[in-house]
């Protein structure tokens, strides 16, 4: 029998198939990585442009776009940030934004966690109907409540106050918080809660020692969403905040209205207002990914 008449070697064919499959998978994986890197660069390009623009003088910006620093990096300067920090309106607005975003986030986390636990594990009359009402509130747009809430806040003295903005953000953030945390808490094994009750744990101790640690990823994810939404909000702040002492989004808008192309203030101010949410996201990135993956698995 000649070599051409011999039966093919299954092992060799399997190895060839395996090598070909691995090569194809490697090429496909490399192409996907290249695509993701290119997409990420395009996604970050506006942020990079804003950063470079904030480091250029108004004269240099008028002479050309931010990409001119590729040929003349010596034009970069920190003078815009020095003037920004000397602008009392901008610095005060940053503090006001913190004074709004932090309480509005904490209130939503605390109240949403308590309500989510109650809807998930406590028995009381009308529980399911109340939860349906909460779910229905998710579809109510913010714009619908602006006029009636403005009249209410004007009557009780909360219009154009920080407390009024915090309460508005808390009220509109709670339906999503309750919906998210209730569904997450409901996935906790009942046997675990029953074992804690047999050990003598009351509802408060059960909530703080068992439910909250297990729900940490979901609570962290909710906190990131709520903080970013409040920090970047302009509509609610424009209506309810004090126009003489506004948060950063309204303060930047006022700079445009008052000074036209005041790019030496707008560019660094916009970049600073964007850096804070990015820092918050990356600081809690692990908890955010864990919460999203846990919700996907469940």
C-alpha positions as CSV (number, residue, x, y, z in Angstrom):
1,X,0.0,0.0,0.0
2,X,1.4,3.4,-0.9
3,X,1.4,6.4,1.3
4,X,-1.4,8.0,-0.8
5,X,-3.6,5.0,-0.2
6,X,-3.1,5.0,3.5
7,X,-5.9,6.2,5.7
8,X,-5.6,9.8,7.0
9,X,-4.2,10.2,10.5
10,X,-7.1,11.3,12.7
11,X,-4.8,12.8,15.3
12,X,-3.0,14.9,12.7
13,X,-6.4,16.1,11.3
14,X,-7.6,16.9,14.8
15,X,-4.4,18.8,15.5
16,X,-4.7,20.7,12.2
17,X,-8.3,21.6,13.0
18,X,-7.4,22.6,16.5
19,X,-4.5,24.8,15.2
20,X,-6.7,26.3,12.5
21,X,-9.5,27.0,15.1
22,X,-7.0,28.5,17.5
23,X,-5.5,30.7,14.7
24,X,-9.0,31.8,13.6
25,X,-10.0,32.5,17.2
26,X,-6.8,34.4,17.8
27,X,-7.3,36.6,14.7
28,X,-10.9,37.2,15.6
29,X,-10.0,38.1,19.2
30,X,-7.3,40.4,17.9
31,X,-9.7,42.1,15.5
32,X,-12.2,42.6,18.3
33,X,-9.5,44.1,20.6
34,X,-8.4,46.5,17.9
35,X,-12.0,47.5,17.3
36,X,-12.6,48.1,21.0
37,X,-9.5,50.1,21.3
38,X,-10.4,52.3,18.3
39,X,-13.9,52.8,19.6
40,X,-12.6,53.7,23.0
41,X,-10.3,56.3,21.5
42,X,-13.1,57.9,19.5
43,X,-15.3,57.9,22.6
44,X,-12.6,59.6,24.6
45,X,-11.7,62.1,21.8
46,X,-14.2,64.8,23.0
47,X,-12.9,64.5,26.5
48,X,-9.3,64.8,25.4
49,X,-10.3,67.8,23.2
50,X,-12.0,69.5,26.2
51,X,-8.9,68.9,28.4
52,X,-6.5,70.4,25.9
53,X,-8.9,73.3,25.2
54,X,-8.9,74.0,28.9
55,X,-5.1,74.3,28.8
56,X,-5.0,76.7,25.9
57,X,-5.3,80.5,26.1
58,X,-8.3,82.2,24.3
59,X,-5.9,83.6,21.7
60,X,-4.5,80.2,20.8
61,X,-8.0,78.7,20.6
62,X,-9.1,81.5,18.3
63,X,-6.0,80.8,16.1
64,X,-7.0,77.2,15.6
65,X,-8.4,74.0,17.1
66,X,-7.1,72.1,20.1
67,X,-5.1,69.8,17.9
68,X,-2.5,72.5,17.3
69,X,-0.8,71.3,20.4
70,X,0.4,68.3,18.5
71,X,2.8,70.5,16.7
72,X,3.3,73.2,19.4
73,X,2.9,71.6,22.9
74,X,4.5,74.6,24.5
75,X,1.2,76.5,24.1
76,X,-0.3,74.5,27.0
77,X,-0.8,76.6,30.2
78,X,-2.5,76.3,33.5
79,X,-3.6,80.0,33.5
80,X,-7.2,79.1,32.8
81,X,-7.4,77.0,35.9
82,X,-5.8,79.7,38.0
83,X,-8.5,82.2,36.8
84,X,-11.2,79.5,37.3
85,X,-10.2,79.1,41.0
86,X,-10.2,82.8,41.4
87,X,-13.8,82.9,40.0
88,X,-16.0,82.9,43.1
89,X,-19.1,81.9,41.1
90,X,-17.5,78.7,39.8
91,X,-15.9,77.6,43.0
92,X,-19.1,78.3,45.0
93,X,-21.1,76.4,42.5
94,X,-18.9,73.4,42.8
95,X,-19.5,73.3,46.6
96,X,-23.2,73.8,46.0
97,X,-23.3,70.8,43.7
98,X,-21.6,68.7,46.3
99,X,-24.2,70.0,48.9
100,X,-27.0,68.8,46.5
101,X,-25.6,65.6,45.1
102,X,-24.3,64.0,48.3
103,X,-27.5,64.3,50.5
104,X,-29.7,63.4,47.5
105,X,-27.7,60.3,46.9
106,X,-27.5,59.2,50.6
107,X,-31.3,59.8,51.2
108,X,-32.1,57.7,48.1
109,X,-29.8,54.9,49.3
110,X,-31.1,54.9,52.8
111,X,-34.8,55.2,52.1
112,X,-34.6,53.0,49.0
113,X,-32.9,50.2,51.0
114,X,-35.5,50.3,53.8
115,X,-38.4,50.3,51.4
116,X,-36.8,47.6,49.2
117,X,-36.4,45.4,52.2
118,X,-40.0,46.0,53.3
119,X,-41.4,45.2,49.9
120,X,-39.2,42.1,49.6
121,X,-39.5,40.4,53.0
122,X,-42.2,42.1,55.2
123,X,-45.8,41.2,55.1
124,X,-48.3,44.1,55.3
125,X,-51.7,44.9,53.7
126,X,-51.6,46.1,50.2
127,X,-47.9,45.4,49.7
128,X,-48.1,44.2,46.1
129,X,-50.4,47.1,45.1
130,X,-48.1,49.6,46.6
131,X,-45.2,48.1,44.8
132,X,-47.1,48.4,41.5
133,X,-47.7,52.1,42.3
134,X,-43.9,52.5,42.8
135,X,-43.3,50.8,39.5
136,X,-45.8,53.1,37.8
137,X,-44.0,56.1,39.1
138,X,-41.0,55.1,37.0
139,X,-42.7,56.4,33.9
140,X,-43.6,59.8,35.3
141,X,-41.4,62.4,33.6
142,X,-39.7,65.1,35.6
143,X,-41.2,67.8,33.4
144,X,-44.7,66.9,34.6
145,X,-43.9,67.8,38.2
146,X,-42.1,71.1,37.7
147,X,-45.0,73.4,37.9
148,X,-47.0,71.8,40.7
149,X,-43.9,71.2,42.8
150,X,-42.8,74.8,42.2
151,X,-46.1,76.0,43.6
152,X,-45.8,73.7,46.5
153,X,-42.2,74.7,47.3
154,X,-43.2,78.4,47.0
155,X,-46.0,77.9,49.5
156,X,-43.8,76.1,52.1
157,X,-40.7,78.3,51.5
158,X,-38.5,75.7,49.8
159,X,-38.4,77.3,46.3
160,X,-34.8,78.4,45.3
161,X,-33.2,76.5,48.2
162,X,-30.8,73.7,48.3
163,X,-33.2,71.6,50.4
164,X,-35.8,71.9,47.7
165,X,-33.5,70.6,45.0
166,X,-32.4,67.8,47.3
167,X,-36.0,66.8,48.1
168,X,-37.0,66.9,44.4
169,X,-34.1,64.6,43.4
170,X,-34.8,62.3,46.3
171,X,-38.5,62.0,45.4
172,X,-37.7,61.2,41.7
173,X,-34.8,58.9,42.5
174,X,-36.8,56.7,45.0
175,X,-39.0,54.8,42.6
176,X,-36.1,53.3,40.7
177,X,-34.2,52.7,43.9
178,X,-37.1,50.8,45.5
179,X,-37.7,48.8,42.3
180,X,-34.0,47.9,41.9
181,X,-33.3,47.0,45.6
182,X,-36.5,45.2,46.1
183,X,-35.8,42.8,43.2
184,X,-32.2,42.4,44.4
185,X,-33.2,41.7,48.1
186,X,-35.9,39.3,47.0
187,X,-33.2,37.0,45.6
188,X,-31.6,36.5,49.0
189,X,-32.2,32.9,50.2
190,X,-35.1,32.7,52.6
191,X,-33.3,30.1,54.6
192,X,-30.5,32.5,55.4
193,X,-33.0,35.0,56.8
194,X,-34.9,32.4,58.7
195,X,-31.7,31.1,60.3
196,X,-30.9,34.7,61.5
197,X,-34.4,35.0,62.9
198,X,-33.9,31.7,64.8
199,X,-30.8,33.1,66.3
200,X,-32.8,35.9,67.8
201,X,-32.2,38.7,65.2
202,X,-34.9,41.3,64.9
203,X,-35.9,43.0,61.7
204,X,-33.5,45.9,62.2
205,X,-30.6,43.7,63.0
206,X,-31.5,41.4,60.1
207,X,-31.5,44.3,57.8
208,X,-28.2,45.8,58.9
209,X,-26.2,42.6,59.5
210,X,-27.5,40.3,56.7
211,X,-29.4,42.2,54.0
212,X,-27.2,45.3,53.6
213,X,-23.9,43.4,53.3
214,X,-25.4,41.0,50.7
215,X,-26.9,44.0,48.8
216,X,-23.7,46.0,48.8
217,X,-23.0,45.7,45.1
218,X,-26.6,46.7,44.1
219,X,-26.5,49.6,46.6
220,X,-23.2,50.8,45.2
221,X,-24.4,50.6,41.6
222,X,-27.5,52.6,42.6
223,X,-25.4,55.2,44.4
224,X,-23.3,55.7,41.3
225,X,-26.3,56.2,39.1
226,X,-28.0,58.6,41.5
227,X,-24.9,60.7,42.1
228,X,-24.2,61.0,38.4
229,X,-27.8,61.9,37.6
230,X,-27.9,64.6,40.3
231,X,-24.4,66.0,39.5
232,X,-25.1,66.4,35.8
233,X,-28.7,67.7,36.2
234,X,-29.4,71.1,34.9
235,X,-33.2,71.2,34.4
236,X,-34.1,70.8,38.1
237,X,-31.3,73.0,39.3
238,X,-32.3,75.7,36.8
239,X,-35.9,75.7,38.1
240,X,-35.5,75.1,41.9
241,X,-32.0,76.2,42.8
242,X,-31.1,79.7,44.0
243,X,-30.2,81.7,40.9
244,X,-27.8,83.8,42.9
245,X,-25.9,80.7,44.2
246,X,-26.4,77.9,41.6
247,X,-24.8,74.5,41.1
248,X,-22.1,74.1,38.5
249,X,-24.3,73.2,35.5
250,X,-26.3,76.4,35.9
251,X,-23.3,78.5,36.7
252,X,-21.6,77.4,33.5
253,X,-24.8,78.2,31.6
254,X,-24.9,81.6,33.2
255,X,-21.3,82.2,32.0
256,X,-22.4,81.6,28.4
257,X,-25.3,84.0,28.8
258,X,-23.4,86.7,30.4
259,X,-20.0,86.6,28.6
260,X,-20.6,84.9,25.3
261,X,-17.6,82.8,24.3
262,X,-15.9,82.8,27.6
263,X,-13.9,79.7,26.7
264,X,-11.2,80.3,29.3
265,X,-13.7,79.8,32.0
266,X,-16.1,77.4,30.3
267,X,-13.6,74.8,29.2
268,X,-11.8,74.2,32.6
269,X,-15.1,74.5,34.4
270,X,-16.7,71.9,32.2
271,X,-13.7,69.6,32.6
272,X,-13.7,69.9,36.4
273,X,-17.5,69.2,36.5
274,X,-16.8,66.1,34.4
275,X,-13.8,64.8,36.4
276,X,-15.8,64.4,39.7
277,X,-18.3,61.9,38.3
278,X,-15.4,60.0,36.6
279,X,-13.6,59.8,39.9
280,X,-16.7,58.5,41.7
281,X,-17.3,55.9,39.0
282,X,-13.7,54.6,39.0
283,X,-13.6,54.6,42.8
284,X,-16.6,52.3,42.9
285,X,-16.0,50.5,39.6
286,X,-15.6,47.1,41.2
287,X,-18.8,47.3,43.2
288,X,-20.6,48.6,40.1
289,X,-19.5,45.7,37.9
290,X,-20.3,43.2,40.6
291,X,-23.8,44.6,41.0
292,X,-24.5,44.5,37.3
293,X,-23.1,41.0,36.9
294,X,-25.1,39.8,39.9
295,X,-28.3,41.2,38.5
296,X,-27.5,39.6,35.1
297,X,-26.9,36.2,36.6
298,X,-30.1,36.4,38.6
